[in-house]
Amino acid sequence: MPSCSRDRSQPEDAFDVVLVGIAARGLAASARRAGLNALVLDLFADEDTRALAARSLQLCRRDGLALDPADLFIQLARHAGPDTPLVLGTGFEDAPDLVARLDARYRLAASGAETIAALKDPFRFAETLACLGIPHPRLFAGPAPDGVPTLEKRVGGSGGGHVRPSPQARGPGWYLQERVDGRAVSALLLGNGKAARLLAFSEQWCAPAEAAPFRYGGCAGPLALEPRLVAEIHSALSRLTASVGLKGMASADLIIGAGAWHLIEINPRPGATLDIFDAPPLPPLLRLHLDACAGELPELPLLVPGAGVEARAAGLFYAPAAIEVREALPNWAADRPAPGTRIAAGDPVCTVLATGRDLAEARAVLARRMDHLSRALGTAGRAAAE
C-alpha cells in the first residue's frame, strides 16, 4: 500500500461530506448509514473504509501516527470543495492551530480551535471545571504531593498509550493527574455550543502493554446508570458545553466510584463508540453531528439496555508479534488491512466487533473473537519470521 495517495480523478465538490482523521472508517460507516457520499482522508485507507466511502485517500504520515498537515491541505485542495462540511476525527486534539487553518478555508463541522484548546489544555480545562463546580481529579505541574497516586499524561494525548503511573512528569508537554478509583465510563453526547444532549453511556477497558499500561482496549454499551448520576452528569456537560462552545458529537471520559464521579477529559470529536452506538434504535450519528454543529439538538431519550436494544462491544486487536496479513480478516473485524500489509508488534491490526443480549454476553463473544485472531495471526507472525 503506498504511503500517500495522489488520485486526481475526482472533481471538486462532488461529495456530501469530507471526513478526516488518523483512522476514519467509523465515520465512513456512519456516513454510509446516513446516505451521504463521503470523501475520506486518513492514514490507512483500509479495505472496508474504501468500500464505505465514495472516495478514500491515504494521507502521508509523520512522527509515527500523526497527520502531515502539508499533505492534508494538498489533498483537500484537490478533492474537497470549500462549501462541503468537513468533519474531524482523531488526530487534531493537540493541534488547535491546524484546526484554525482548516476553519479559515473550509466549512468546518466540528468544534473550533478555541474550544479544542480550552478542552485539551489540561490546566485550563481543570480551571474551567473548578469554576463550573464539576468534580475532577487534581493536576500537578511538578512532583506529586506525598501519598497522592498520580498518572503522567501527555498534553493532547489520546488512546491511553501515553499514560503511566509516575510521581513526576518528565518535562514540558507532560503533566500529572491524580489517580482516582472507580469504573471507567464514557458518555456519548452532542453539543450545539449552548447545551448538551446525552445519547448513551458505555464501559471502557484497557489493553495493557509493557510500556503502555493504560493503552485503550475497547468499549461496550449501552450501560445503565443511576438516574441521579445521569442528571448530574447531564447538567455538568451542558454547563461545560455552554462555557467552551462545544459543537457536534463528543465523548466525556468519567470515573464513577461509590457515590461519586469525576470528569477526566472531553474528546471533542466523534470517537470509538461510533462502533457500538451507530445502529438502531439511534439514528445515524453523523447526521446528528452535522445537525448539532448547525445548532440543532435532537429530542432523543437516553439509550439504555432493554427490549429491542442489542448490547454491542468493540475492541482493538494489537499485533502479538510482527506480522504480515496474508488473507482477508473475518467479517466481524473492521479497519481491515489488505492482504500483504506488514504490521509491527504492538501496533493495532483491526477493530473486533461483537453483539449480545447483554454486556456480559457481548464481551464474552468479543473475547472469543480476540482469542481466535491472536491464534491465527500469531501463527502468521511466526510464519513470516521464518
Secondary structure, DSSP 8 states (H G I E B T S, - for coil): --SS-----S-TT--SEEEESSS-HHHHHHHHHTT--EEEEES---HHHHHHSSEEEE--EETTTEE-HHHHHHHHHHH--TTSEEEE-TT-TT-HHHHHHHHHHSEE-S--HHHHHHHHSHHHHHHHHHHHT-----EESSS--TT--EEEEETT--SSTT-EE-SS--STTEEEEE---SEEEEEEEEEESS-EEEEEEEEEEE--BTTBTT-EEEEEE-----HHHHHHHHHHHHHHHHHHT-EEEEEEEEEEETTEEEEEEEE-S--TTHHHHSSTTS--HHHHHHHHHTT-------B-SBTTB-EEEEEEEE-SSSEE--S---TTEES---TT-EE-TTSEEEEEEEEESSHHHHHHHHHHHHHHHHHHHHHHHHHHH-
